[in-house]
Amino acid sequence: MEDFPIAKIQISGATLASLLHRSSAAAGDIHGYLFGRADFSTPNILSDQSTTAAVSSILTATITSSLAIPSHLPLPPPSSLIDSAVLLGWFSARRKTPLRPSLKDSETTSSLVSSPSLKFTPQNCNSEVPPSLLLLITTPFQDQLIHTHEYKVFQYRGSRFEAKSLCIVNIGPSFRSQYDSFSPSVQFPLIDFVQNVMEENEDSGQGVASQKKRLNDQNQLNRCTEGFDVTNLGRLISSEAADTLKFEDLYDKMLAKIDALSRLVEQTNARVLEQENRNLKQRYKVAGLE
């Protein structure tokens, strides 16, 4: 199973954009770990012709997050960083270098693959798989205004790297087929909509317990949307399920929440970069290099 090929590697556009932004905003080269999930699935092949050939399952790896540090610092032990997501591999972002693995990349990846404690079990599978992915990010040798980054993903198998395709999953009608098999990391909260609708249809005088429950449900919904009332969500599941405008409003509020979180991440990254620059100046000052 250690040499089992990964048939599909996918990453959301936001996660890839965050990696590219961090690599360009950093003072120098960076590297770090890639986290996510992996699962075995059987592709749904529709054909008008009858066939007796068995359809084998494929292994899909989905990158959902990353951890980056400057390249002059060694990678920390990954066993102390893994929480809910599994370690899929690592990445290296450098500037104006060939987009191919180096000897150091091979040694680092081989160390991860050969560590028994880092192996994980994909969904719908009983065998273990090592973290064998390497994502390389670089910049063109000549500075350009539009084409600013290049990237390529590899899988380490049999003591060598194999180039793989990276599938970017975005939001929009053109990517509907990808989202059919792309499960979110954070699911919608579990809310008793039926009870909420029944309480809404009853007398307007609600007790304290009912108001507390409604407030708690609204707080849970606010984690996924920006300003969408929980009563409207309950009505969409019951009597007003065919109201397209309400569904579009819910979708707009979800996008607004994602946009707010993206702005928060950008502001946080800017503050982290500012702190790193201050720390770098302090280290130069202590070393007497200023």
N, C-alpha and C positions, 0 to 999 in steps of 0.2 A: 504494500500500500504506500510505502514511502515514495515510490517512483510513479504514483498515480498522477496522470496529467490533469491539470486544471483546464477544463474546456472553455470556461468563460470567466473573465475577470471584469467586474463592473464597479463603477464609482459614480456618485452623484456629482453634478456639475458644481454644486456649492463646495463639496469637499475638495475637489480638484482645484477650484479657484482659490480656496484657502491655502492650499499647499503652494501654489504658484505665487500668491501674494506674500506668503511668509518667506519664500526663497528670495524674492526680489527685494523685500524690505529689510532683510538681514544684512548686517555689516559685512559678512563673508559667507563662505560655504556652510551649509547645514546638513545634518542627517538626523534620522530618527526612526521610530517604529510605525508600522501600519497595523491598525486594528480593524476588526470587522466580524464577519460571520461567513460560514461556508455550509453548503448543503448539497446533497445528492438529489437530482430530479430526473424524471423521464421526459424527454421532449415530446410534445404533442405533434406528431407528424400526420397530417391529413392528406390522403391521396385517393384518387378515384380507382386506382389499380389495386387489386388484391395482392398482398404480399405475405409471405410466411417468415420473413426475416425478423429476428428479435431486435427490439429497440433497447439499447443499453443505456443505463443511467449515466449522467454527466455530472461532474463536480463543478460547482459555481462558487466563486469567491467574491464577496462584496466588501469593498473598503468603505468604512463609515467614519473613521477618525484617525488621527495621527498624533504623534508626539515628536517635537523637533527640538534639537539642541545644536549649538555650533559644532562644526566638524573637528575642531581642534580638541574637543572634549570627547572622552570615550563614551560609548553607549552604556547606559546604566543596565544593571541586571533586569531583564524583561520580566522575570517571575514576580518581582515586587510591584509591577505596574499593571498587570492584567487584572481586570475587574469582571465586568459582565461580557465584554467583547473578547474575542480570541485574537492572539497575535498571528497575523497572516504573513508578516515579513517586515521589511524595512525599506527606507528610501534614502537616496543621496542626491542633494541638490548642489550643483557646482556651476561655475560660470566659464563659458568659452572653452569647453572641453569636449572631446568626442563622445558621442552618445553610445558608448559601449562599456561593459563592465571591466573594471581593472582587477589586478591581482589582489588588491586589498578588499575589493568588493566580493571576490570569490572566497577569500578567507573568512570574512564576516558572515556571509550567507552560509557557508559550510559549517561554521560554528553553531548557528541557529538550527540548522537542519539536523545536526548530529546530537542535539541536546534532547534527551528523552523527556525531560520535565516540561518542554515547550510544545509537545505534540498535543493536538486537540482532536476531538471527534466531531465530524460534520453532522448536521441533521440528516436523519433518515439513513444513517450508516453506523456500523458497529466497529469500524476500523479507525485507527489513528492516522493523522496526517501532520507532517512537520510544517513549520512556517518557512516556505520556500520562495516567497515572492520578493522581487527587487524592482523598485520603481526609480528610474534615473530621470533627473530633471536637469536641464542645462540651458544655456543661452547661446544664440548664434555668435559666431566668431566676429561678425561685423554687426555693430549696433543698428537696430531697425526700429521704426516707430510702431509698426503693427505686429509683426512677427517677433515676439519678445522671448518666447520660451519654446523648448522642445522637450518631449518626454517619451519614454518607452518603458514598458514593463516586461520583466523576465521571470521565468520560473527555473529554479535550480534543480536539475534532475540528472542523476548519473554523473556527478562531478562536473557538470557543464551547464551553461545558461541556455535556455530556449526562449526566443522572443515570442511574446504573446500579444494579442489584440486587447486593447483597453476599451471597454464599452462605457460610454458616458451617458448617464440617465438624467434627463432634464424634464422640466414641466412643460406640457403642451400637447396638442393633439397628435403631433408627429411622433411622440414617444409613448403613445397610449399602449402599444403592444409590449413595451419594456416594463411599464408600470404594472401590467397585469401579473407579472412574476416578481415584482420588486416590493418586498414587504417592508414597511416602515420600522424604524427603531423604536419609536414612541407611538403607541396605539391610542385611539380615542378612549377617554375615561369611561368606565362602566357607570351609567346613570339609569335610574328607574324612570324611563320616560312615560310609561303607562300610568304610573302613580301620579306623576306630575300633571299629566293631562286631565286625569280624573279630579284632582284637587283644583285645577283651574276651572273646571266645569261646575264645581260645587259653589257654595256660598262664598262671597269674597272675603268674609271674615275668617282668616287663617290663624291657627294657633301658633304659639312660640316654636314648638317642635317642627311644624311644617315650614315655617319661615327659616329656621336654622338649616333644615335639609335643603331648601331651595338655594340658600346662600352658599352652602357647601358644594352643591352641584354646579352653580354658576362659577365658583372659583376653579373647579376642575375643568370646566369648559374653557375658561380664560387661558388655560395653559396651551390650548390648541388654536384658539381663534382670538381675534381682536374686536371685542365689543359685540358679540353675538349672544342674544338672550336665550337662556336655556329653555324657556317656554316655546319659542319658535322652533328650536331643535326637536322638541317632543312632538310638536304638531306636524313637522315634516315626516316623522316616522309613522304617524297615525293618519289623521284625516286629510292633511294637505300634502300627501306624498307626491302628488302629480304637479305641484306648483314649481315650475322650472325657475321662476324668478327668485324664489326663496333659496333654492339650491345654489344658484349663482351668487346670491348674497352671502351664503355660508362659505362658498369657495373664495370669494373676495376677502372675507374676514380672515380666513386661514392664510391666504397669501399676505395679508397685512401683518399677521403675527410673525410669519417667516421673515418678512422685510424688517420688522422691528428687531427680531433676534439677530439678523445679519448686521444691522447697524450697530447693535450692542457688541457683537464680536469684533467688528472693525475698530470700534473705539477701544475695546480691551486690548486688541493687538497693538494699537498705536501706543497705549500706555505701557505695555510690556516692552515694546521696542525702545521707548523713551527711557525706561528704567535700565534696560540693557546698555544703552549708550552711556548713561550716567555711571553705571558700574564699570564700564570699560575705561572711562576717563579716570575714575578713581584708581583702577589698577595701574594705569599708566603713570599716574601721579605718585603712587606708592613706590613703583619701580624706578622712579626718577627719569622717565622717558619724556616728560613734558619740558 
